[in-house]
Amino acid sequence: MENPLIALLSERGTLLADGATGTNLFNMGLMSGDAPELWNTDQPKKIEALYRGAVEAGSDLFLTNSFGANASRLKLHGAEKRAHELSRVAAEIGREVAETAGRKVIVAGSVGPTGEIMQPVGALSHALAVEMFHETADGLKAGGADVGWLETISAPEEFRAAAEGFALAGLDWCGTMSFDTAGRTMMGVTSADMVKLVGDLDNPPMAFGANCGTGASDLLRTVLGFTAQGPEKPIIAKGNAGIPKYVEGHIHYDGTPDLMADYAVMARACGARIIGGCCGTMPEHLRHMREALDTRQMDHAPSLEEIVDRLGAFSSASDGTGEDAGEARAARRAGRRRRG
């Protein structure tokens, strides 16, 4: 049976995803250092409001409040035994919102990284990582999620472990990585590397792409890197609302609703078919993105110059590939040695 996400994508051609989870919850009173996932049971009405904010702004899909609902991250809050429960409840709230939306809306079960570094560099074994991802995915499926949504991943080993976890749970999934280090993930994965990684998996995602990172411009450059490889699977673009800046004791993202509207149209022209926002993206941004996708067209893939002109400068000269990639990698290694 065809997954509801693929069915809706086939029907509409392009889907608008949701915006930020953390930014919106902080505006509702979540304190820095608190586990957002505990609000699934402690503040369910606020989680419902989070989801409804995206739906009412026009999103075709929204992510559940389960990004950190794995045993490793929850252990920091003494809740490591609640990973399955908190994932399930996150999806149950989402299912209720979707069923009362008055139109087809996809509940995507958010799954973030474990927060640990996998072997051989770190201590986390492949088997334990698979077990953690399986637990979260199984909870999301039990709660009624239409699809699992792996996001903000840096390491290919963790992406592979998550793929196995979703397979064990019998949950279709999508997956994005965060390209935040001179066009690469923190662990050195390029856009071309990710296309190959997805193609080599026994249980590949239904759609793949990039989220978060360093800004909308950089994310679109990564999307162009995906499309250059000619992938068959739909591409996801979920960029931050501009660049984070520290203003009067708070992190503020400088991307305006109009900028995010331009980003949405350009993301589609770059080849993305599922387009949303990440950090800093509020319902007001989503409303402008919805209107732009419905009323505007761009008949060509934008050049890098056009992206910079409309969305702002790239954070690095390199996209992680090409002749200048070696210099970028050397700079990263030097930075790691200094920090060590």
KAVEN-V412811 format. One record per residue. PHI is phi in whole degrees, 0 to 359 (none if undefined). PSI is psi in degrees with one decimal (* if undefined). D_LAST is the distance of its C-alpha to the last C-alpha in whole Angstrom. Layout:
# KAVEN-V412811
phi,psi,d_last
PHI,PSI,D_LAST
PHI,PSI,D_LAST
This chain:
# KAVEN-V412811
phi,psi,d_last
none,134.1,51
293,136.0,49
296,142.0,46
303,-32.1,47
294,-46.8,44
294,-37.8,45
298,-44.8,49
291,-36.7,48
295,-40.5,46
296,-36.4,49
288,-41.9,51
259,-21.2,49
87,-47.4,47
224,138.8,44
244,141.5,43
266,120.8,41
274,-168.6,38
265,-165.7,37
248,-139.9,35
282,147.6,32
265,-56.8,32
301,-48.2,29
303,-44.8,31
292,-38.6,34
290,-35.9,34
299,-37.6,32
292,-19.2,35
268,-2.9,37
118,-2.0,35
298,135.3,32
265,147.4,30
302,131.6,26
97,-17.7,25
283,154.9,28
273,113.4,28
302,-32.5,31
296,-25.9,32
293,-21.9,34
292,-17.3,36
301,-34.2,38
255,-28.8,40
276,-33.2,39
223,57.6,40
299,-31.5,42
294,-33.2,44
287,-35.0,41
292,-39.7,39
300,-41.7,43
295,-36.7,43
301,-50.1,39
296,-45.5,41
295,-30.8,44
300,-40.7,42
289,-45.3,41
299,-45.5,44
292,-22.9,47
278,-9.1,45
114,6.6,46
293,140.3,43
273,-19.1,44
211,152.9,41
222,152.9,39
267,143.7,36
282,161.1,36
276,68.9,34
220,18.2,32
308,-44.6,29
256,22.0,27
275,60.8,30
230,160.0,28
301,-36.0,28
294,-48.7,24
288,-40.2,24
290,-21.2,27
300,-29.8,26
296,-18.1,24
242,14.4,28
67,25.4,29
236,26.7,31
298,-24.3,30
275,1.9,34
253,11.0,35
302,-47.3,33
294,-45.1,36
299,-48.9,38
293,-33.4,36
293,-44.8,36
299,-47.0,39
294,-37.0,40
302,-42.2,38
286,-35.9,40
298,-43.4,43
297,-42.3,43
297,-39.4,42
298,-41.2,45
296,-42.4,48
297,-44.3,47
296,-40.5,47
290,-20.1,50
251,14.2,52
282,-19.5,50
83,2.2,54
203,172.4,52
285,122.8,50
227,137.1,46
266,131.3,43
265,112.7,41
253,118.5,38
280,105.2,36
294,133.0,32
226,113.6,30
263,-179.7,26
293,160.9,23
290,-22.3,22
90,-1.5,19
245,161.2,18
262,131.8,16
278,157.8,19
299,149.2,19
271,-6.7,19
287,-45.3,15
252,-160.9,15
258,-15.2,18
285,122.0,21
281,157.7,24
300,-44.6,26
299,-42.3,29
290,-37.4,27
297,-44.2,26
300,-42.2,30
299,-42.8,31
294,-44.8,29
295,-38.4,30
299,-43.8,34
299,-46.5,34
296,-46.1,33
297,-38.9,35
294,-38.4,38
295,-42.0,38
296,-41.2,38
296,-42.6,41
298,-31.2,43
276,-6.8,43
103,17.0,44
296,139.3,41
285,-30.0,43
202,147.6,39
277,151.6,36
222,92.8,33
284,132.5,30
214,157.5,27
60,38.6,24
269,143.1,23
247,-33.0,20
258,132.6,20
298,-31.6,23
297,-37.6,23
286,-35.6,24
298,-42.8,26
294,-41.1,28
297,-40.8,28
296,-39.6,29
302,-40.4,32
291,-38.9,33
297,-41.8,33
295,-38.5,35
297,-43.3,38
297,-34.2,38
278,-12.5,39
68,36.0,41
244,121.7,40
301,153.7,40
210,161.7,36
237,158.4,35
213,134.9,31
232,150.9,29
243,162.8,25
251,114.8,23
261,85.1,22
241,11.0,20
230,83.2,18
52,48.5,20
85,0.4,23
238,165.6,21
286,169.5,19
303,-28.0,16
263,13.4,16
91,8.7,18
282,132.0,22
264,172.4,24
299,-40.7,28
294,-38.4,29
300,-40.6,27
293,-39.8,28
301,-42.6,32
294,-42.6,32
303,-47.3,30
297,-40.9,32
291,-23.0,35
268,-8.3,34
285,142.3,34
291,-31.9,37
237,76.3,37
287,157.9,36
288,156.1,36
288,-29.9,39
212,154.9,37
215,166.1,33
170,-146.8,31
230,147.0,28
219,162.2,28
62,-121.9,26
81,-137.6,23
239,3.2,23
150,167.7,27
295,-38.1,30
299,-51.0,30
300,-39.6,27
295,-39.2,29
292,-33.4,32
297,-36.9,30
293,-40.6,29
299,-40.7,32
298,-33.6,34
295,-37.2,32
296,-52.0,33
295,-27.7,37
297,-22.5,36
274,-7.0,36
67,41.7,39
291,151.1,38
272,-26.1,41
280,150.1,39
300,145.9,39
256,139.2,36
254,135.3,35
233,118.0,33
223,82.1,32
265,157.5,30
293,154.6,29
278,76.0,31
84,-155.3,30
250,135.0,27
290,137.1,25
225,145.8,26
271,111.4,26
233,117.9,29
50,47.0,31
84,4.3,28
226,152.6,28
279,126.5,26
234,133.5,29
264,131.3,29
271,4.9,32
283,121.5,33
279,163.5,37
304,-37.4,39
293,-39.8,41
298,-42.3,38
290,-28.2,37
295,-45.4,41
299,-43.2,40
302,-43.3,37
298,-46.3,39
296,-41.3,42
289,-33.9,39
297,-42.6,37
297,-41.0,41
293,-27.4,42
285,-16.0,38
121,-2.1,39
285,143.7,38
243,-16.0,41
238,115.3,39
232,127.4,37
211,-167.7,36
240,161.9,33
240,-133.6,30
308,134.9,28
85,-6.9,31
274,116.8,34
254,169.6,37
307,-35.4,40
297,-38.9,41
299,-45.1,39
297,-38.4,40
299,-41.9,44
292,-37.1,44
295,-41.2,42
299,-48.1,45
297,-41.5,47
296,-44.1,46
295,-31.1,45
278,-23.3,49
238,-11.9,51
238,149.7,49
229,148.1,48
234,120.3,46
270,11.0,48
208,155.0,45
290,128.0,41
294,146.7,40
284,166.7,38
299,-35.8,35
295,-40.7,37
295,-39.8,39
299,-46.6,36
296,-41.2,34
297,-37.8,37
270,-35.9,38
245,-11.5,35
110,169.1,32
291,154.5,30
288,154.8,27
279,-12.6,24
212,157.0,23
288,-26.8,25
257,147.4,24
265,11.7,25
94,-8.0,23
233,173.6,26
86,-168.3,28
292,-28.5,28
269,1.2,25
293,-34.7,23
299,-40.7,21
295,-39.4,20
295,-41.7,18
295,-39.6,17
297,-39.6,15
295,-38.9,14
295,-42.5,12
297,-40.3,11
296,-40.1,10
298,-40.6,9
294,-37.9,6
295,-39.6,5
295,-41.9,5
292,-30.2,4
288,*,0
